[in-house]
Amino acid sequence: MSDATASLGVIDDGSTIEVMVYDVQEGRLDDVVLAFQEAFNAFRPKGFSVLFAAVDVAHHRLIWVHRYDAGFDLTQRFYLGRHPDLVHCLWAGTRYDALAALDPTPLRQPETASWAPRTLQELVADGPTVELKVYQVKKDHWPAFLDCWRAIVKLRRSAGFNVEFAVADVPGRRFVWGVSLDGGFAEQNVEYLTGEERQAANVISDHIERFEIPKVVLIPLS
């Protein structure tokens, strides 16, 4: 990690974090949700964890973030081609490395004694509302952006939201994080966004070149 990156306060502990964004074939969203769960129920080596996984129904995308601990033998990493049921649901994708902007924690596990893959309909009905936030940070704006973002994280948590994960691809100027709520997200979000402290934090937009904020369906794993 360069001195400039180190000064940003992102976490470089020797681990490898990868962000995966895949386009799902038309009509295969139900299949991809099941195939994804099956693939990662089978792939569970020591030192590997999935930090976040979700399907973006509106844009037909499968998005996940996983982490290999420092010292993990990357010749044993996850290879999509070894899981044909999953790969045959996809038609294009992007993968990039990132660093954690918060202490990384594994994806929240389903509260059940036994595991079975869950359908997309079940996840929509029972899961939390999750808002994915994808930012393209303006060139040379990382320090100011992260200062604003950290203030927003504190406000989000104080308002009862969960921060699912947060990662930064510093060279690519990409920042991705997820916010969730188990209850009425829309109502709570309006109250949060109209608060005086949050409005004062809106200067974060001065440091963002492009953004997208899709609602996504969280995929829990065993």
N, C-alpha and C positions, 0 to 999 in steps of 0.2 A: 504494500500500500504506500502511495506517495505521501510526502509530508503534507501536501495540500489536502488530500483526502483524510488523513489522520486528524487534521485540525477541525474537521466537520463534526467529529464526535460519533460517527457511525462505527459499528462494531466489526472489527476484523480480528477474529479469534483463531484464524487458520482454517475455519470451516469453509465449505463451498455451498453457496445458496444459488439455486437456479429457478428462474421464473419461466413458466411454460404457458404459452397462449396458443391454443389450437382452434382452427375453424372446423366445425362439425358439419358433416354432410347433411343435406336436406333430409328431414324425416328421421334422423338417427339420434335425436337428443335422448329419448328414452333408453336406447341401446347404449349410448356412450356413458350414461350415468351408471348403469349396471356393470358395464365392462371396466370402467375405471375402478369401482369398488373391488371387483374381483381381482384386478391386476395388483392393487396395492395390499390386498389381503394376502396375496401370494408372495409379494416382494416386501420382506420385512427384515432386512439384515440389521445387525447391531451397528449403531452409529448413523442410522438413517432415520429421518422423520419428515413427514409432510406437515408443513406449517399452515397451509391454507389450500382448500380445494373447493371449486364452485363451478356451476354451469350458468352461463349468461344466456338465458332463453331468448331474449329479444334479438340478440346478435349472433345466435348459433355458435357460441364459443365455449370451450372447456378451458378453465384457467386453474393452474395450481402452482404452488411454490414449495419446493422441497430443499432439504438441507442434509449435507454429509458432514459429520464431525471431522475435526482436524485428525489427520492420520488415516482416514478411511481410504481403502484401496479403490481408487476410482476406476480401475479396470473392471470392478464388480458393480459399477453404477447401474442405475435403471436405464434399460434400453427399450424404447417403445416397440421396436421390431420384434421383440420376444413375446409380445402380447397381441397376437393378430386380431382378437375380438375387439380390442381397443383401437388399434391402428386403422382397421377397416371402417371405423366410424368417422375418421378424420380425413381432411383433404389438403390442409395447409397448416403451417404453424410457425411460431417464433419462439426461440429460446435464448435467454441471456442471463449472465451472471449478475449477482447483486450482493450488497452487504446489508446486514440487519440495521435498521434504524432504532429498533427497540430490542430488548432481550428476547430472542426467539423462543417461542414455546410451541410444542406440538399441537396440532389441530385438536380441538375439543372432541372428546370421544362420546359416542352415543351412550345413553344411560340404559343399558340392557345387559343381562347376564350372558346372553348368547348372541352371536352375530349372524346376520344374514343381509345381503345387499338390499337396499331400499330403493323403491322406484322413484322416479322424478315426482310423480303425483304425491307420494307420501312425504317426500322432503319439502315440497311446496306447502303442504297442509300443516306439517308439524314443526318445521324448522324456524329459526329466527329470521327476521328480515336483515339482509346484509347489503350494505352499500359499498361497492368497490370504487376506489378513487385512483385514477391513473393520471399522473401529471407529467408534462414535459416542462422541465425547469429551464428558465432562461439562462443563457450562457453567462457565467460568472456570478450567478445569483444564488448559488448553493448556500452560503452562510446565512444570508438574509432569509431565504426560503425556510431553512430548517429552524431558525429561531422562531419564525411565525408558526410553523407547523407544531413545534413542541408546546407552544402556548395553547394551540387549538386542542392538542391531545389532552391536556389538563382539563380544559373546559368540557370536552366530550365526556371524559370519565366522570367529572363532577355532575354531569347531567344524566348519568346512569347508562351511558353507552359502553359497549365493549370494543376495544381496539383489537381486532383479530390478528393482525400482523402489520409490519411496515418494512419495506426494503427499498434500497437506493442503488441504482445503477449510475454511479457518478460519471464515468466517461460518456455514457449514452444519454445523460441528463434525464433519466427516467426515474420516477418515484411512484411506488404503488403501495397502497394500504387499504385496509378494510375496516369498516365500522358496522357493528350489529346491535340489535336490541331484541330482547325476547318478547316484548310487549308491543304496544301501538307505536310503531316507528314513525309514521307520518306525523301524528299529533305531537309526539315528543320532539321530533326534528324541527317542526315549525316553531315551537316554544324555544328550543335551543338557538335556532338561527336568528330569531328576533331579539335575543337578549343583548343587553348593552355591551357586555364584555365580548361576545362573539362578533358583533358588528364592528367593534374596534379592531378585531383581529382580521377583518376582511382585506387588510393590506397584503395578505398572502397572495392575492391575485396579481399583485404587481410583479411577482417573481415567477409567474407561470405563463408559458408560451401557449400551451394547449392542454386541455383536460377532457376527460370523460368520466361520468359517474353513473355507471349502470347498476341497477338492482340485480343481484345474483342469488342463486340458490346454493346454500352451503351443502357440501357433500361430506358427511362425517365418515370416518374410517374406523376399522376395528382396532 
